[in-house]
């Protein structure tokens, strides 16, 4: 791997050898822009437009499972050809959620304006919004922003696009890699946002992925489904499910390199995309509104549903999260969270290790060097391993800590 901008930084992400990290530049066929249209009082960028100029672009999408989905999510599910998305228009600062029929109509206006701007049909345009819930979208400002973004579209506009979709994010989240396949070299780029209201069931996140590889809609859907399950569905900041989650993969095909189903190239491309999305997911957790550290909890043993329930209980525990924030190896809080997820009358034979140091075996203390363990939990990434009675199932979850800044930011979010 050639590293130029240190996108891949986590020890928990395995980067394939056929991946070259690049400083930027969208895949062939794509242009993007980010502009300010006045939604954010700060005057920061708040509208992004991303367009594929290739009529044969294929795509796939995933959305939130929330019962209170935002208007853009409803519109995409009802009025977008999800296998052939050519353009994406996104605003930040306003989620256009809990806005009723007027909100849906405003999302449709965004779609129509972006279709004209990108010279494609309305059914080829996906819409996304993120920000404050329950506030009418200033649609006239958005219309002006779309016109402005149209004139700003560039083949290297992904940084401005990534910045325009941010809400409480403290950093831009984007990636650019080349992937060497047997059929040739293709480019893969992605832009994401997310820092709070993040739940393992999906998250308050937006992510847009582009490639100039040629793939069938079925291959796009397969690869997106697998990689989302291993990335965005395995993160938590505060255990809160958003109204607006959207992840879209677009393949323009302009490289002329075909990724055929059930081939080695499909595997190689999938591994590269998996690495990118997992690192982006970790970047979201690392940016978790005031976070200092990222935790990884691995749960083994028992049934599939049980390991998932235990992992979520640990990752969402405010006691575990505040201990992580303070660099406190208080493993009793982990045992407590496991017991809450697995209620019963008999003592639970649970094993716990922190950063490879065994602290609990079959529900009882294991003597260990407390000073060495405390020193081990002061880094940026802390790993917890939990063993449950039985065999067969295993899962992992990534989560942020919980500190003072999270409370401050969310206490003042609308002010």
TORMAR-585430 format. One record per residue (C-alpha): residue number from 1; z, x, y; residue in three letters. Coordinates in Angstrom, 1 decimal, padded with zeros to 4 digits. Example, Ala and Ser with C-alpha at 12.3 -4.5 7.8 and 13.67 -1.06 7.14 Angstrom:
1:007.8:012.3:-004.5:ALA .
2:007.1:013.7:-001.1:SER .
This chain:
1:000.0:000.0:000.0:UNK .
2:-000.9:001.2:003.5:UNK .
3:001.9:000.3:006.0:UNK .
4:001.1:000.1:009.7:UNK .
5:003.4:-002.5:011.1:UNK .
6:006.2:-002.8:008.6:UNK .
7:005.7:-006.4:007.8:UNK .
8:007.0:-006.0:004.3:UNK .
9:010.6:-004.9:004.8:UNK .
10:012.7:-006.7:002.1:UNK .
11:013.7:-005.1:-001.2:UNK .
12:013.3:-008.5:-002.7:UNK .
13:009.5:-008.7:-002.1:UNK .
14:007.3:-006.9:-004.6:UNK .
15:004.1:-005.8:-002.7:UNK .
16:001.0:-005.4:-005.0:UNK .
17:-000.8:-002.1:-005.0:UNK .
18:-004.1:-003.8:-004.0:UNK .
19:-002.6:-004.8:-000.6:UNK .
20:-003.2:-003.0:002.7:UNK .
21:-001.1:-004.0:005.6:UNK .
22:-003.0:-004.2:009.0:UNK .
23:-001.9:-004.6:012.6:UNK .
24:-003.9:-007.8:013.1:UNK .
25:-007.2:-009.6:013.3:UNK .
26:-008.0:-013.0:011.7:UNK .
27:-010.3:-013.2:008.6:UNK .
28:-014.0:-013.6:009.3:UNK .
29:-014.9:-017.1:010.4:UNK .
30:-011.5:-017.9:012.2:UNK .
31:-010.5:-017.9:015.8:UNK .
32:-007.2:-018.9:017.3:UNK .
33:-005.4:-019.3:020.7:UNK .
34:-002.0:-020.1:022.1:UNK .
35:-001.5:-021.5:025.6:UNK .
36:001.2:-023.1:027.8:UNK .
37:000.6:-026.8:028.5:UNK .
38:004.0:-027.7:030.0:UNK .
39:006.0:-029.1:027.1:UNK .
40:008.6:-026.4:027.3:UNK .
41:010.4:-026.2:030.6:UNK .
42:010.5:-022.4:030.3:UNK .
43:006.7:-022.3:030.7:UNK .
44:006.3:-020.4:027.5:UNK .
45:003.4:-020.9:025.2:UNK .
46:003.7:-024.3:023.5:UNK .
47:000.2:-025.2:022.1:UNK .
48:-001.8:-023.5:019.4:UNK .
49:-005.3:-024.1:018.2:UNK .
50:-006.8:-022.4:015.1:UNK .
51:-010.4:-023.0:014.0:UNK .
52:-012.7:-022.1:011.1:UNK .
53:-016.3:-021.9:012.1:UNK .
54:-017.5:-022.2:008.5:UNK .
55:-018.5:-025.8:007.6:UNK .
56:-017.8:-025.1:003.9:UNK .
57:-014.1:-024.2:004.5:UNK .
58:-011.8:-025.3:001.7:UNK .
59:-008.0:-025.9:002.1:UNK .
60:-004.8:-027.3:000.7:UNK .
61:-001.6:-028.5:002.3:UNK .
62:002.1:-029.3:001.7:UNK .
63:004.4:-031.4:003.8:UNK .
64:008.1:-032.3:004.1:UNK .
65:009.7:-034.7:001.6:UNK .
66:011.8:-036.2:004.4:UNK .
67:012.1:-040.0:004.6:UNK .
68:011.8:-039.8:008.4:UNK .
69:008.5:-037.9:008.6:UNK .
70:007.1:-037.0:012.0:UNK .
71:003.9:-038.8:013.2:UNK .
72:001.7:-035.7:012.7:UNK .
73:002.8:-035.5:009.0:UNK .
74:002.0:-039.2:008.5:UNK .
75:-001.3:-038.8:010.2:UNK .
76:-002.3:-035.8:008.1:UNK .
77:-001.5:-037.6:004.9:UNK .
78:-003.4:-040.7:006.0:UNK .
79:-006.4:-039.4:008.0:UNK .
80:-007.1:-035.8:007.0:UNK .
81:-009.3:-034.5:004.2:UNK .
82:-006.7:-032.1:002.9:UNK .
83:-009.2:-030.2:000.8:UNK .
84:-011.5:-029.5:003.8:UNK .
85:-009.4:-028.7:006.9:UNK .
86:-011.4:-026.8:009.5:UNK .
87:-009.0:-026.8:012.4:UNK .
88:-005.3:-027.0:013.1:UNK .
89:-003.7:-028.1:016.4:UNK .
90:000.0:-027.5:016.9:UNK .
91:002.5:-028.1:019.7:UNK .
92:006.1:-026.9:020.0:UNK .
93:008.9:-028.2:022.1:UNK .
94:008.5:-031.8:020.9:UNK .
95:008.5:-032.9:017.2:UNK .
96:006.8:-036.3:017.9:UNK .
97:009.2:-037.7:015.3:UNK .
98:011.1:-041.0:015.5:UNK .
99:008.5:-042.1:018.1:UNK .
100:007.0:-045.1:016.3:UNK .
101:003.5:-046.3:016.7:UNK .
102:003.0:-044.7:020.1:UNK .
103:003.8:-041.3:018.5:UNK .
104:001.3:-041.9:015.8:UNK .
105:-001.4:-042.8:018.4:UNK .
106:-000.5:-039.6:020.3:UNK .
107:-001.0:-037.5:017.2:UNK .
108:-004.4:-039.2:016.7:UNK .
109:-005.3:-038.3:020.3:UNK .
110:-004.4:-034.7:019.6:UNK .
111:-006.6:-034.8:016.5:UNK .
112:-009.5:-036.3:018.3:UNK .
113:-009.4:-033.8:021.2:UNK .
114:-009.1:-030.9:018.8:UNK .
115:-012.1:-032.2:016.8:UNK .
116:-014.2:-032.2:019.9:UNK .
117:-013.0:-028.7:020.8:UNK .
118:-013.7:-027.3:017.4:UNK .
119:-016.9:-029.2:016.8:UNK .
120:-015.9:-030.8:013.5:UNK .
121:-014.9:-034.3:012.4:UNK .
122:-011.5:-035.8:013.0:UNK .
123:-010.8:-035.8:009.3:UNK .
124:-011.2:-032.0:009.3:UNK .
125:-008.4:-031.5:011.9:UNK .
126:-004.7:-031.2:010.9:UNK .
127:-002.0:-031.9:013.5:UNK .
128:001.5:-030.5:013.6:UNK .
129:004.4:-030.8:016.1:UNK .
130:007.8:-029.1:016.2:UNK .
131:010.8:-029.4:018.5:UNK .
132:013.1:-032.1:019.8:UNK .
133:013.2:-035.3:017.8:UNK .
134:013.0:-038.8:019.4:UNK .
135:011.3:-037.8:022.6:UNK .
136:007.8:-039.2:023.5:UNK .
137:005.1:-036.5:023.4:UNK .
138:003.7:-035.8:026.8:UNK .
139:000.2:-036.4:025.5:UNK .
140:-001.7:-035.8:028.8:UNK .
141:-000.3:-032.3:029.0:UNK .
142:-001.3:-031.7:025.4:UNK .
143:-004.8:-032.8:026.1:UNK .
144:-005.1:-030.4:028.9:UNK .
145:-003.6:-027.7:026.7:UNK .
146:-006.3:-028.3:024.0:UNK .
147:-009.0:-027.8:026.5:UNK .
148:-007.4:-024.6:027.8:UNK .
149:-007.0:-023.4:024.2:UNK .
150:-010.6:-024.0:023.4:UNK .
151:-011.7:-021.5:026.1:UNK .
152:-009.1:-019.0:024.9:UNK .
153:-010.1:-018.9:021.2:UNK .
154:-010.5:-015.3:019.9:UNK .
155:-010.9:-013.6:016.6:UNK .
156:-007.6:-011.7:017.3:UNK .
157:-005.7:-014.7:018.8:UNK .
158:-003.3:-015.1:016.0:UNK .
159:-000.4:-013.5:017.9:UNK .
160:-000.6:-016.0:020.7:UNK .
161:-001.0:-018.8:018.2:UNK .
162:002.1:-017.6:016.3:UNK .
163:004.0:-017.4:019.6:UNK .
164:002.9:-020.9:020.7:UNK .
165:004.4:-022.6:017.6:UNK .
166:007.9:-021.1:018.0:UNK .
167:011.0:-023.2:018.9:UNK .
168:014.3:-021.5:018.4:UNK .
169:012.7:-018.5:016.8:UNK .
170:013.7:-015.2:018.4:UNK .
171:010.7:-013.3:017.0:UNK .
172:007.0:-014.0:016.2:UNK .
173:006.3:-014.4:012.5:UNK .
174:002.8:-013.4:011.4:UNK .
175:001.1:-011.2:008.8:UNK .
176:-002.2:-009.6:008.3:UNK .
177:-003.3:-007.9:005.1:UNK .
178:-006.5:-006.9:003.2:UNK .
179:-006.6:-007.6:-000.5:UNK .
180:-008.8:-005.5:-002.8:UNK .
181:-010.3:-007.7:-005.6:UNK .
182:-012.8:-006.8:-008.2:UNK .
183:-015.4:-008.8:-006.4:UNK .
184:-014.7:-007.2:-003.0:UNK .
185:-012.1:-007.0:-000.2:UNK .
186:-010.8:-010.1:001.5:UNK .
187:-008.5:-010.6:004.4:UNK .
188:-005.4:-012.8:004.4:UNK .
189:-003.4:-013.7:007.5:UNK .
190:-000.5:-016.1:008.1:UNK .
191:001.5:-017.4:011.0:UNK .
192:004.9:-019.2:010.6:UNK .
193:007.8:-020.6:012.6:UNK .
194:011.3:-021.5:011.6:UNK .
195:014.9:-020.5:012.3:UNK .
196:017.1:-023.6:012.0:UNK .
197:017.1:-027.0:010.2:UNK .
198:016.0:-025.1:007.0:UNK .
199:016.6:-026.5:003.6:UNK .
200:015.6:-025.4:000.1:UNK .
201:013.8:-028.7:-000.4:UNK .
202:011.3:-027.3:002.1:UNK .
203:012.3:-026.3:005.6:UNK .
204:011.9:-026.9:009.3:UNK .
205:009.0:-024.6:009.2:UNK .
206:005.3:-024.5:009.9:UNK .
207:003.1:-022.0:008.2:UNK .
208:-000.7:-021.6:008.4:UNK .
209:-002.5:-019.3:006.1:UNK .
210:-006.1:-018.1:006.4:UNK .
211:-008.5:-016.1:004.2:UNK .
212:-012.2:-015.3:004.2:UNK .
213:-012.3:-015.5:000.5:UNK .
214:-014.3:-018.3:-001.1:UNK .
215:-012.2:-020.6:-003.2:UNK .
216:-012.5:-024.1:-004.6:UNK .
217:-010.1:-026.8:-003.2:UNK .
218:-008.5:-026.8:-006.6:UNK .
219:-007.8:-023.1:-006.5:UNK .
220:-006.5:-023.4:-003.0:UNK .
221:-004.1:-026.2:-004.1:UNK .
222:-003.0:-024.3:-007.2:UNK .
223:-002.2:-021.0:-005.3:UNK .
224:-000.5:-022.8:-002.4:UNK .
225:001.7:-024.9:-004.7:UNK .
226:002.8:-021.9:-006.7:UNK .
227:003.5:-019.6:-003.8:UNK .
228:005.3:-022.3:-001.7:UNK .
229:007.7:-022.9:-004.7:UNK .
230:008.5:-019.2:-004.8:UNK .
231:009.0:-018.9:-001.0:UNK .
232:009.6:-021.7:001.4:UNK .
233:011.2:-024.0:-001.3:UNK .
234:013.8:-021.2:-002.0:UNK .
235:015.3:-020.7:001.5:UNK .
236:018.2:-022.2:003.4:UNK .
237:019.6:-021.7:006.8:UNK .
238:021.8:-024.8:007.3:UNK .
239:020.8:-027.0:004.4:UNK .
240:019.1:-029.5:006.7:UNK .
241:015.7:-031.0:005.9:UNK .
242:013.2:-031.4:008.7:UNK .
243:010.9:-034.2:009.7:UNK .
244:007.9:-031.9:010.4:UNK .
245:007.4:-029.3:007.7:UNK .
246:003.8:-028.4:007.2:UNK .
247:002.1:-025.5:005.3:UNK .
248:-001.7:-025.2:005.2:UNK .
249:-004.0:-022.7:003.5:UNK .
250:-007.7:-022.4:004.7:UNK .
251:-010.4:-020.4:003.0:UNK .
252:-013.5:-019.9:005.1:UNK .
253:-015.6:-018.2:002.4:UNK .
254:-017.3:-016.0:005.0:UNK .
255:-016.6:-012.8:003.2:UNK .
256:-018.9:-013.8:000.3:UNK .
257:-016.2:-012.9:-002.2:UNK .
258:-015.6:-015.7:-004.6:UNK .
259:-012.2:-016.1:-006.2:UNK .
260:-013.0:-017.8:-009.5:UNK .
261:-010.4:-019.9:-011.4:UNK .
262:-008.6:-018.2:-014.3:UNK .
263:-009.8:-014.7:-013.4:UNK .
264:-008.1:-011.4:-012.6:UNK .
265:-009.1:-011.9:-009.0:UNK .
266:-007.3:-015.2:-008.8:UNK .
267:-004.1:-013.5:-010.1:UNK .
268:-004.5:-010.6:-007.7:UNK .
269:-005.1:-012.8:-004.7:UNK .
270:-002.2:-015.1:-005.8:UNK .
271:000.2:-012.1:-006.0:UNK .
272:-000.8:-010.9:-002.5:UNK .
273:-000.3:-014.4:-001.1:UNK .
274:003.0:-014.7:-002.9:UNK .
275:004.2:-011.5:-001.3:UNK .
276:003.2:-012.6:002.2:UNK .
277:004.8:-016.0:001.9:UNK .
278:008.0:-014.6:000.4:UNK .
279:008.4:-012.1:003.2:UNK .
280:007.7:-014.8:005.8:UNK .
281:010.3:-017.0:004.2:UNK .
282:012.8:-014.2:004.3:UNK .
283:011.9:-013.6:008.0:UNK .
284:012.7:-017.2:008.7:UNK .
285:016.1:-016.9:007.0:UNK .
286:016.7:-013.5:008.7:UNK .
287:016.0:-015.3:012.1:UNK .
288:018.4:-018.1:011.2:UNK .
289:019.7:-018.9:014.7:UNK .
290:022.2:-016.1:015.3:UNK .
291:022.1:-014.7:011.8:UNK .
292:023.2:-011.1:011.0:UNK .
293:022.5:-011.0:007.3:UNK .
294:020.5:-012.6:004.5:UNK .
295:022.0:-013.5:001.1:UNK .
296:020.2:-013.9:-002.2:UNK .
297:021.9:-015.9:-004.9:UNK .
298:020.7:-015.6:-008.5:UNK .
299:022.1:-018.1:-011.0:UNK .
300:021.5:-017.7:-014.7:UNK .
301:022.6:-019.8:-017.7:UNK .
302:022.9:-023.5:-018.3:UNK .
303:020.3:-026.2:-017.6:UNK .
304:017.5:-026.1:-015.1:UNK .
305:019.0:-028.8:-012.9:UNK .
306:022.5:-027.1:-013.0:UNK .
307:021.4:-023.7:-011.9:UNK .
308:019.5:-025.2:-008.9:UNK .
309:022.5:-027.3:-008.0:UNK .
310:024.9:-024.3:-008.1:UNK .
311:022.5:-022.1:-006.1:UNK .
312:022.2:-024.7:-003.4:UNK .
313:026.0:-025.2:-003.3:UNK .
314:026.6:-021.5:-002.8:UNK .
315:023.7:-021.1:-000.3:UNK .
316:024.8:-024.1:001.8:UNK .
317:028.6:-023.4:001.7:UNK .
318:029.9:-022.8:005.2:UNK .
319:032.7:-020.7:003.7:UNK .
320:030.2:-018.4:001.8:UNK .
321:028.0:-018.2:004.8:UNK .
322:030.7:-017.3:007.3:UNK .
323:032.0:-014.6:004.9:UNK .
324:028.4:-013.3:004.7:UNK .
325:028.3:-013.2:008.5:UNK .
326:031.6:-011.3:008.7:UNK .
327:030.7:-008.8:005.9:UNK .
328:033.6:-010.2:003.9:UNK .
329:033.2:-009.9:000.1:UNK .
330:035.4:-013.0:-000.5:UNK .
331:034.1:-013.9:-003.9:UNK .
332:036.7:-016.7:-004.3:UNK .
333:034.5:-018.8:-001.9:UNK .
334:031.6:-018.3:-004.4:UNK .
335:033.8:-019.5:-007.3:UNK .
336:034.9:-022.5:-005.2:UNK .
337:031.3:-023.5:-004.4:UNK .
338:030.3:-023.2:-008.1:UNK .
339:033.2:-025.4:-009.1:UNK .
340:032.2:-028.0:-006.5:UNK .
341:028.7:-028.1:-008.0:UNK .
342:030.1:-028.4:-011.6:UNK .
343:033.1:-030.6:-011.5:UNK .
344:035.2:-031.0:-014.7:UNK .
345:038.7:-030.7:-016.2:UNK .
346:038.2:-027.5:-018.3:UNK .
347:038.3:-024.0:-016.7:UNK .
348:034.7:-022.9:-016.0:UNK .
349:033.7:-019.5:-017.5:UNK .
350:031.8:-018.3:-014.5:UNK .
351:030.7:-014.7:-013.9:UNK .
352:030.2:-013.3:-010.4:UNK .
353:028.8:-010.0:-009.2:UNK .
354:028.2:-008.9:-005.6:UNK .
355:025.7:-006.1:-004.9:UNK .
356:025.9:-005.2:-008.6:UNK .
357:029.7:-005.0:-008.6:UNK .
358:031.3:-007.4:-011.2:UNK .
359:034.2:-009.2:-009.5:UNK .
360:034.7:-012.2:-011.8:UNK .
361:034.2:-012.6:-015.6:UNK .
362:034.6:-015.9:-017.4:UNK .
363:036.5:-017.3:-014.4:UNK .
364:038.9:-014.4:-014.0:UNK .
365:039.3:-011.4:-011.7:UNK .
366:037.7:-008.1:-012.8:UNK .
367:039.4:-005.0:-011.4:UNK .
368:037.0:-003.2:-009.0:UNK .
369:037.0:-000.9:-006.0:UNK .
370:037.6:-003.3:-003.1:UNK .
371:036.8:-000.7:-000.4:UNK .
372:033.5:000.2:-002.0:UNK .
373:032.6:-003.5:-002.3:UNK .
374:033.5:-004.1:001.3:UNK .
375:031.2:-001.3:002.3:UNK .
376:028.4:-002.7:000.1:UNK .
377:028.3:-006.0:002.0:UNK .
378:027.8:-004.6:005.5:UNK .
379:024.0:-004.2:005.1:UNK .
380:021.2:-006.7:006.1:UNK .
381:020.6:-008.0:002.6:UNK .
382:023.4:-009.0:000.2:UNK .
383:022.8:-010.1:-003.4:UNK .
384:025.1:-012.4:-005.4:UNK .
385:024.7:-012.9:-009.1:UNK .
386:026.3:-015.9:-010.9:UNK .
387:026.4:-016.4:-014.6:UNK .
388:027.1:-019.8:-016.1:UNK .
389:027.9:-020.8:-019.7:UNK .
390:024.8:-021.3:-021.8:UNK .
391:021.4:-019.7:-021.7:UNK .
392:017.8:-020.3:-020.7:UNK .
393:017.7:-021.3:-017.0:UNK .
394:017.5:-019.1:-013.9:UNK .
395:016.8:-019.6:-010.2:UNK .
396:017.2:-017.8:-006.9:UNK .
397:017.8:-018.9:-003.4:UNK .
398:017.7:-017.0:-000.1:UNK .
399:020.1:-018.0:002.7:UNK .
400:021.3:-016.9:006.1:UNK .
401:024.9:-016.4:007.3:UNK .
402:026.6:-018.7:009.8:UNK .
403:028.1:-017.4:013.0:UNK .
404:029.0:-018.2:016.6:UNK .
405:025.5:-018.2:018.0:UNK .
406:024.4:-020.9:015.6:UNK .
407:027.0:-023.3:016.9:UNK .
408:026.3:-022.4:020.5:UNK .
409:022.5:-022.8:020.2:UNK .
410:022.7:-026.2:018.4:UNK .
411:025.5:-027.5:020.7:UNK .
412:023.1:-027.0:023.6:UNK .
413:019.8:-027.6:021.9:UNK .
414:018.6:-030.5:024.1:UNK .
415:020.1:-029.1:027.3:UNK .
